[in-house]
Amino acid sequence: MSIEIKVPPLPESVSDATLVAWHKNVGDSVARDENLVDLETDKVVLEVPAPSAGVLQEIKVNDGATVTAGDVLAVLEEGTASVAENKTPVAKKTVEAAQPQAKDESKPIKTSPAVRRLLDEHDLEETTVIGTGKDGRITKADVLAFLKSDESSNVTPGDPAPAVVDEGETVGLERTEQRVPMTRLRARIAERLIEAQQSAAMLTTFNEVDLTKVMSLRSRYRDSFEKEHGVRLGFMSFFAKAAVEALQRFPVVNASIEGTDVIYHNYYDIGIAVSTERGLMVPVIRDVDQMSFAEFERELGEIAKKAQAGTIGMEELTGGTFTITNGGIFGSMMSTPILNQPQSAILGMHTIQKRPMVVDDEIVVRPMMYLALTYDHRIIDGKDSVQFLVAIKELLEDPGRLLLQV
């Protein structure tokens, strides 16, 4: 029985998706629930599993196409393929792979300017050289190998000695370009960043924090913390808890704008920026004010893995009230983060660097970090933004305050 493979229902507010890549070819056997194809939306990658075991009979939509919910992607012939059916194509494919592929002379052969110059110098046609590059592209190594192999076979007694081509000689620098379309995620990121810059009155204020006590506390209890809770104690939990405490003192930093109204949130859903191969994502951890350090670290680890694997859901990427981004893991000294709208503020962490500081009229070396708070000046005044950062600074420089909430 033939089964149509259709685009599943898309997340709310997502109208279409892009077909990224098929994981199976026509004629391949598939198992039930095996991923057939990936669909990319503005935020997440959706996997389309096989509803039943069988053989992929027909693919109706190719890579890169735009699809909507309910579109037919492929046709699956239900039932397990026989052993005999499976063996023949595999053996045939193996034999074919061992044989050199003939050139399709109807298609233009791709060559770089340097390769074309080398072909012209030796009066060679493109069709006489077998290209081993991507999509049949002829490389300089292919031409040189052809010339070397052709020396002995084409020389007859009495002919002049053929010109020797030094394989180490640089015939010319290859200047190549590659044009690739933006992924939907990258295009959406670009769109949101431009929207934020055009619609919000963004301003950034800075401060610095001495992390001596946080690092000492983390070093002292790191092993016992991991043994007790099964998760590592990172810096992000300290910053997230300090941010929540500061947000409770300055509710406007946790607010958002909707039209001409200011929406104050009495909950603290913190977005944590996560860098992935597909681009920057900001998964949201809910009710951080009610979490322990261990619960936060565990949730952060799980949601970050899902973001990097592309299996995170749309509901896990929306609804945050405040965002923290850590450019310090890449070595950033200082930056001005851009708002993650509709939120009104974002905290930027940076690299920890030992610097000379004056403490009690003495110069001492301390592990220091610059903090940056970008905020929407339409609802957050400079006074609130500065005091918010000062509150975070005080909490981190005396982490006992986080436990006592003072």
C-alpha positions as CSV (number, residue, x, y, z in Angstrom):
1,M,0.0,0.0,0.0
2,S,1.3,3.5,-0.9
3,I,1.5,6.1,1.8
4,E,1.9,9.8,1.2
5,I,4.6,11.6,3.3
6,K,3.3,15.0,4.1
7,V,4.6,18.2,5.8
8,P,3.5,18.0,9.4
9,P,1.6,20.9,11.1
10,L,4.0,23.8,11.5
11,P,4.5,25.8,14.7
12,E,2.2,28.7,15.4
13,S,3.1,31.9,13.5
14,V,5.2,29.8,11.0
15,S,3.6,29.8,7.5
16,D,6.1,27.7,5.6
17,A,9.4,25.8,5.8
18,T,12.4,25.0,3.6
19,L,13.3,21.4,2.7
20,V,16.9,21.1,3.9
21,A,18.0,17.6,2.9
22,W,16.6,14.1,2.2
23,H,18.2,11.3,4.3
24,K,16.9,8.6,1.9
25,N,16.9,8.1,-1.8
26,V,14.3,6.6,-4.1
27,G,14.4,2.8,-3.7
28,D,15.9,2.9,-0.2
29,S,14.4,0.8,2.6
30,V,13.2,2.7,5.6
31,A,12.2,1.7,9.1
32,R,9.2,2.9,11.0
33,D,9.9,6.3,12.7
34,E,13.2,6.7,10.8
35,N,13.9,10.3,9.9
36,L,13.3,10.8,6.1
37,V,13.9,14.5,5.6
38,D,14.7,17.7,7.6
39,L,12.5,20.9,7.3
40,E,13.9,24.2,8.4
41,T,11.6,27.0,9.8
42,D,12.6,30.4,11.0
43,K,13.6,28.9,14.4
44,V,13.9,25.1,14.4
45,V,14.6,22.1,12.2
46,L,11.7,19.7,12.0
47,E,12.2,16.0,11.3
48,V,9.7,14.1,9.2
49,P,9.7,10.4,10.3
50,A,8.5,7.4,8.3
51,P,5.0,6.4,9.4
52,S,5.6,2.8,8.5
53,A,8.4,0.5,7.4
54,G,8.7,0.2,3.6
55,V,10.5,1.5,0.5
56,L,10.7,5.1,-0.6
57,Q,8.9,5.0,-3.9
58,E,8.9,8.6,-5.1
59,I,10.3,12.0,-4.0
60,K,8.1,14.8,-5.0
61,V,9.9,17.8,-3.5
62,N,13.6,18.5,-3.9
63,D,16.2,20.1,-1.6
64,G,15.8,23.8,-1.1
65,A,12.1,23.9,-2.0
66,T,9.6,25.9,0.1
67,V,6.7,23.8,1.5
68,T,3.6,24.4,3.7
69,A,1.7,22.2,6.1
70,G,0.0,19.3,4.3
71,D,2.2,19.4,1.2
72,V,3.1,15.9,-0.1
73,L,6.8,15.3,0.1
74,A,7.2,11.7,-1.0
75,V,5.4,8.4,-1.5
76,L,6.3,5.4,0.6
77,E,5.4,1.8,-0.4
78,E,4.5,0.1,2.8
79,G,6.1,-3.2,3.7
80,T,9.6,-4.5,4.2
81,A,11.8,-4.8,1.1
82,S,12.9,-8.4,0.4
83,V,16.5,-9.5,0.9
84,A,17.0,-10.1,-2.8
85,E,15.7,-6.6,-3.7
86,N,18.1,-5.0,-1.3
87,K,21.2,-7.0,-2.4
88,T,21.1,-6.3,-6.1
89,P,21.2,-2.5,-6.0
90,V,23.9,-2.4,-3.4
91,A,26.1,-4.7,-5.4
92,K,25.5,-2.8,-8.5
93,K,26.3,0.5,-6.8
94,T,29.5,-1.0,-5.5
95,V,30.6,-2.1,-8.9
96,E,29.7,1.2,-10.5
97,A,31.6,3.1,-7.9
98,A,34.7,1.1,-8.7
99,Q,34.6,2.1,-12.4
100,P,35.6,5.6,-13.6
101,Q,32.5,7.6,-14.5
102,A,32.1,8.7,-18.1
103,K,31.8,12.4,-18.7
104,D,28.5,13.9,-19.6
105,E,29.6,16.0,-22.5
106,S,26.2,17.7,-22.7
107,K,27.0,19.6,-19.5
108,P,29.6,22.3,-19.3
109,I,32.7,21.3,-17.4
110,K,33.6,23.6,-14.5
111,T,37.2,24.9,-14.5
112,S,39.0,27.8,-12.8
113,P,40.9,30.4,-14.8
114,A,44.2,28.9,-13.7
115,V,43.1,25.4,-15.0
116,R,41.9,26.9,-18.3
117,R,45.3,28.7,-18.7
118,L,47.1,25.4,-18.1
119,L,44.9,23.6,-20.7
120,D,45.5,26.3,-23.3
121,E,49.3,26.1,-22.7
122,H,49.3,22.4,-23.5
123,D,46.6,22.6,-26.2
124,L,44.3,20.3,-24.4
125,E,40.5,20.0,-24.6
126,E,38.5,20.0,-21.3
127,T,36.9,16.7,-22.3
128,T,40.2,14.9,-22.5
129,V,40.9,15.3,-18.7
130,I,38.8,13.6,-16.1
131,G,38.0,15.9,-13.2
132,T,38.1,14.6,-9.7
133,G,36.8,17.8,-8.0
134,K,33.4,18.5,-6.7
135,D,30.7,18.2,-9.4
136,G,33.3,17.0,-11.9
137,R,35.4,20.1,-11.6
138,I,38.9,19.8,-13.2
139,T,41.7,20.8,-10.9
140,K,45.3,21.6,-11.6
141,A,46.3,18.3,-10.1
142,D,44.1,16.5,-12.7
143,V,45.8,18.3,-15.6
144,L,49.3,17.7,-14.3
145,A,48.5,14.0,-13.7
146,F,47.1,13.7,-17.3
147,L,50.2,15.3,-18.7
148,K,52.5,13.1,-16.7
149,S,50.6,9.9,-17.7
150,D,50.5,11.1,-21.4
151,E,54.2,11.6,-21.7
152,S,55.2,7.9,-22.2
153,S,52.2,6.8,-24.2
154,N,52.3,9.6,-26.8
155,V,56.0,9.8,-27.4
156,T,57.3,8.0,-30.5
157,P,60.9,7.5,-31.6
158,G,62.3,10.6,-33.2
159,D,59.9,13.0,-31.5
160,P,61.4,15.8,-29.5
161,A,61.5,15.4,-25.8
162,P,58.2,16.5,-24.2
163,A,58.1,19.6,-22.0
164,V,58.5,18.6,-18.3
165,V,55.9,20.2,-16.0
166,D,57.2,20.7,-12.5
167,E,54.4,19.6,-10.1
168,G,55.7,22.0,-7.5
169,E,55.4,25.0,-9.8
170,T,52.6,27.3,-9.1
171,V,50.9,27.9,-12.4
172,G,48.5,30.5,-11.0
173,L,46.4,31.4,-8.0
174,E,42.9,30.1,-8.1
175,R,40.4,32.8,-7.3
176,T,37.1,31.2,-6.5
177,E,33.8,32.4,-5.2
178,Q,30.8,30.6,-3.8
179,R,27.3,31.9,-3.6
180,V,25.0,30.2,-1.1
181,P,21.6,31.4,0.1
182,M,21.0,32.3,3.7
183,T,19.4,29.7,5.8
184,R,16.0,30.5,7.1
185,L,17.3,30.8,10.6
186,R,20.1,33.2,9.5
187,A,17.7,35.3,7.5
188,R,15.3,35.5,10.4
189,I,18.1,36.5,12.8
190,A,19.1,39.3,10.4
191,E,15.5,40.4,10.2
192,R,15.0,40.5,13.9
193,L,18.2,42.4,14.5
194,I,17.3,45.1,12.0
195,E,13.8,45.3,13.5
196,A,15.3,45.8,17.0
197,Q,17.6,48.6,15.8
198,Q,14.8,50.4,13.9
199,S,12.1,50.1,16.5
200,A,13.8,50.5,19.9
201,A,15.7,53.3,21.5
202,M,18.7,51.1,22.4
203,L,21.4,52.3,24.8
204,T,24.1,50.4,26.5
205,T,25.6,51.0,29.9
206,F,28.7,49.2,31.3
207,N,30.2,48.2,34.6
208,E,32.8,45.7,35.8
209,V,32.7,43.0,38.4
210,D,35.3,41.3,40.6
211,L,34.7,37.6,40.4
212,T,37.2,36.6,43.1
213,K,34.6,35.3,45.5
214,V,32.5,33.6,42.9
215,M,35.5,31.8,41.5
216,S,36.7,30.8,45.0
217,L,33.2,29.5,45.9
218,R,32.9,27.6,42.7
219,S,36.4,26.1,43.1
220,R,35.7,25.1,46.7
221,Y,32.4,23.3,46.0
222,R,32.7,22.3,42.3
223,D,33.6,18.6,42.9
224,S,31.1,18.0,45.7
225,F,28.4,19.9,43.8
226,E,28.9,17.7,40.7
227,K,29.0,14.5,42.9
228,E,25.8,15.5,44.7
229,H,23.7,16.8,41.8
230,G,25.3,15.1,38.8
231,V,25.8,18.4,37.0
232,R,28.7,20.9,36.8
233,L,28.6,24.2,38.6
234,G,29.1,26.9,35.9
235,F,29.3,30.7,36.0
236,M,26.0,31.1,34.2
237,S,23.9,30.0,37.2
238,F,25.5,32.7,39.4
239,F,24.7,35.4,36.8
240,A,21.2,34.1,36.2
241,K,20.3,34.1,39.9
242,A,21.9,37.6,40.3
243,A,20.0,38.9,37.3
244,V,16.7,37.6,38.7
245,E,17.4,39.2,42.1
246,A,18.2,42.5,40.3
247,L,15.0,42.2,38.1
248,Q,12.9,41.8,41.3
249,R,14.4,45.1,42.5
250,F,13.9,46.9,39.2
251,P,10.7,45.4,37.6
252,V,10.8,47.8,34.6
253,V,13.9,46.0,33.3
254,N,11.8,42.8,33.2
255,A,9.0,44.5,31.4
256,S,8.1,44.8,27.7
257,I,6.3,47.2,25.4
258,E,3.1,46.3,23.6
259,G,1.8,49.2,21.5
260,T,1.5,52.1,23.9
261,D,1.3,49.8,27.0
262,V,4.1,48.6,29.3
263,I,3.6,45.0,30.3
264,Y,5.2,44.2,33.7
265,H,5.9,40.4,34.2
266,N,5.7,38.9,37.7
267,Y,7.6,35.9,36.5
268,Y,11.3,35.5,35.4
269,D,11.8,33.5,32.2
270,I,15.4,34.0,31.2
271,G,16.7,33.5,27.7
272,I,20.2,32.2,27.4
273,A,21.9,32.9,24.0
274,V,23.4,29.6,22.6
275,S,25.7,29.5,19.6
276,T,25.0,26.7,17.2
277,E,26.2,25.7,13.8
278,R,23.0,27.0,12.3
279,G,23.2,30.4,14.1
280,L,22.4,32.0,17.4
281,M,19.4,30.7,19.3
282,V,18.0,31.9,22.6
283,P,16.2,29.1,24.4
284,V,14.2,30.2,27.4
285,I,14.4,28.7,30.9
286,R,11.1,29.3,32.8
287,D,10.7,30.4,36.4
288,V,14.4,30.8,37.2
289,D,13.5,32.5,40.5
290,Q,12.1,29.2,41.7
291,M,15.1,27.1,40.7
292,S,18.1,26.1,42.7
293,F,21.6,26.4,41.2
294,A,21.6,22.7,40.4
295,E,18.1,22.8,38.7
296,F,19.2,25.7,36.6
297,E,22.4,24.1,35.5
298,R,20.6,20.9,34.6
299,E,18.0,22.7,32.6
300,L,20.6,24.8,30.9
301,G,22.6,21.8,29.8
302,E,19.5,20.0,28.4
303,I,18.1,22.9,26.5
304,A,21.5,23.9,25.1
305,K,22.0,20.3,23.7
306,K,18.6,20.5,22.1
307,A,19.4,23.8,20.5
308,Q,22.8,22.6,19.1
309,A,21.2,19.4,17.8
310,G,18.4,21.4,16.1
311,T,15.7,19.4,18.0
312,I,14.5,22.3,20.2
313,G,10.8,23.2,20.0
314,M,9.3,26.6,19.1
315,E,7.7,26.9,22.5
316,E,11.2,26.7,24.1
317,L,12.4,29.7,22.1
318,T,9.6,32.1,22.8
319,G,8.2,34.0,25.8
320,G,11.3,35.1,27.6
321,T,11.3,38.3,29.7
322,F,15.1,38.9,29.9
323,T,18.2,37.6,28.1
324,I,21.8,36.9,29.0
325,T,24.5,36.4,26.4
326,N,28.0,35.3,27.1
327,G,30.5,36.5,24.5
328,G,33.3,35.7,27.0
329,I,33.5,32.1,25.9
330,F,34.8,33.3,22.6
331,G,37.2,35.8,24.1
332,S,35.1,39.0,23.8
333,M,36.4,41.8,26.0
334,M,33.5,44.1,25.6
335,S,30.4,44.4,23.3
336,T,27.0,46.1,23.0
337,P,24.4,43.3,22.7
338,I,21.2,43.9,20.7
339,L,17.8,43.5,22.3
340,N,15.9,40.3,21.9
341,Q,12.5,41.9,21.3
342,P,9.9,42.2,22.7
343,Q,12.2,42.2,25.8
344,S,13.5,45.5,27.0
345,A,16.9,44.6,28.2
346,I,19.8,42.1,27.6
347,L,22.8,41.4,29.8
348,G,26.2,40.8,28.1
349,M,28.9,38.8,29.9
350,H,32.5,39.0,28.7
351,T,35.8,37.2,29.2
352,I,37.4,37.1,32.7
353,Q,40.7,38.8,32.7
354,K,43.2,39.4,35.5
355,R,43.8,43.1,35.9
356,P,45.5,45.3,38.6
357,M,42.8,46.8,40.8
358,V,43.0,49.2,43.8
359,V,41.6,47.5,46.9
360,D,42.0,49.2,50.3
361,D,44.5,51.6,48.8
362,E,46.7,48.7,47.6
363,I,47.2,47.4,44.0
364,V,46.1,43.8,43.7
365,V,45.5,41.4,40.8
366,R,41.8,40.4,40.5
367,P,39.8,38.4,38.0
368,M,37.6,41.1,36.4
369,M,34.8,41.0,33.9
370,Y,33.1,43.8,32.0
371,L,29.3,43.7,32.1
372,A,27.1,45.4,29.5
373,L,23.4,46.1,29.7
374,T,21.6,47.1,26.6
375,Y,18.1,48.5,27.3
376,D,15.2,50.2,25.6
377,H,15.4,53.8,26.7
378,R,11.7,54.3,25.9
379,I,10.7,52.7,29.2
380,I,14.0,52.2,31.1
381,D,15.7,55.3,32.4
382,G,19.5,55.6,32.8
383,K,19.1,55.6,36.6
384,D,17.4,52.2,36.6
385,S,19.8,50.6,34.1
386,V,22.9,51.8,36.1
387,Q,21.4,50.7,39.5
388,F,20.4,47.4,37.9
389,L,24.0,46.7,36.9
390,V,25.3,47.9,40.3
391,A,23.0,45.4,42.0
392,I,24.3,42.5,39.9
393,K,27.9,43.6,40.6
394,E,27.2,43.7,44.4
395,L,25.5,40.3,44.3
396,L,28.4,38.7,42.4
397,E,31.1,40.3,44.5
398,D,29.5,39.0,47.6
399,P,27.6,35.8,46.5
400,G,26.4,35.1,50.0
401,R,23.7,37.8,49.2
402,L,22.2,35.5,46.6
403,L,21.5,32.9,49.3
404,L,20.2,35.4,51.8
405,Q,18.5,37.6,49.2
406,V,19.9,40.8,50.8
